[in-house]
Amino acid sequence: MSPEIVMKKEYDGCSADIWASGVLLYYMLFSRLPFTAQTEKDLHKKISRGFYKIPGHINDEAKDLLQRLLQVDATKRIKASEVLMHPLFYQQSKQI
């Protein structure tokens, strides 16, 4: 769940889906979820604050995309059209 959903605020579905894609990308890169906790309350705190760690072995483009996808402020979160033009995504799609 995106921070705005966790905090029970009004939310935009597209922006919440972008957040979810960040969670999925994180899992694909590191084989674990970005947000984990012992209790649901602690998990919600971590999500609301955007508290996660990016391991050091990731390249700068992937790190940038993750940070933009997992932006707590939905108004500052990357848009789908920007994801498609992001160097990490765009370069990979040109090679396929």
C-alpha positions in Angstrom: 0.0 0.0 0.0 1.2 3.5 -0.8 1.7 6.0 2.0 -1.4 7.9 1.2 -3.5 4.7 1.5 -1.8 3.7 4.7 -2.5 7.2 6.1 -6.1 6.9 4.9 -5.9 10.0 2.8 -7.6 10.6 -0.5 -5.4 9.2 -3.2 -4.9 8.9 -7.0 -5.0 5.4 -8.2 -2.3 5.9 -10.9 0.1 7.4 -8.3 -0.6 4.5 -5.9 0.1 2.0 -8.7 3.4 3.8 -9.4 4.3 3.2 -5.8 3.3 -0.4 -6.1 5.6 -0.8 -9.1 8.4 0.6 -7.0 7.8 -2.1 -4.4 7.8 -4.7 -7.2 11.0 -3.4 -8.8 12.7 -3.4 -5.4 11.6 -7.1 -4.9 12.8 -8.0 -8.4 16.2 -6.4 -7.7 16.8 -7.6 -4.2 14.5 -10.6 -3.6 12.9 -9.0 -0.6 10.4 -6.3 0.1 11.5 -2.8 0.9 9.2 -2.4 3.9 9.1 -5.1 6.6 8.2 -5.0 10.3 7.1 -7.1 13.2 3.7 -5.4 13.5 1.3 -3.9 11.1 1.6 -0.6 13.0 5.4 -0.5 12.5 5.0 -1.5 8.9 2.6 1.4 8.3 5.1 3.8 10.0 7.9 2.7 7.7 5.7 3.1 4.6 4.4 6.5 5.7 7.9 7.7 6.3 9.4 6.0 3.2 11.9 4.2 5.4 13.8 1.6 3.4 17.4 0.8 2.5 18.9 0.4 -0.9 21.8 -2.0 -1.0 25.1 -0.5 -2.2 25.5 -2.9 -5.1 22.9 -1.2 -7.3 23.7 1.1 -10.2 22.8 4.8 -10.1 20.0 4.6 -12.6 18.2 1.8 -10.8 18.7 3.7 -7.5 17.3 6.8 -9.0 14.2 5.1 -10.4 13.5 3.3 -7.1 13.7 6.6 -5.2 11.4 8.3 -7.6 8.9 5.4 -7.6 9.0 5.2 -3.8 8.6 8.9 -3.2 6.3 9.4 -0.2 4.8 12.6 -1.5 2.4 11.5 -4.2 2.6 14.9 -5.9 6.3 14.5 -6.3 6.2 10.8 -7.4 7.4 10.0 -10.9 4.6 9.7 -13.5 4.1 6.7 -15.7 5.2 8.6 -18.8 8.4 9.6 -17.0 9.1 6.0 -16.1 8.9 5.0 -19.7 11.6 7.7 -20.5 13.8 6.9 -17.5 17.3 5.9 -18.6 17.0 2.5 -16.8 13.8 1.6 -18.5 14.3 3.3 -21.8 17.8 1.8 -22.5 16.6 -1.7 -21.6 13.6 -1.5 -23.9 15.7 -0.3 -26.8 17.9 -3.4 -26.5 15.1 -5.9 -26.6 
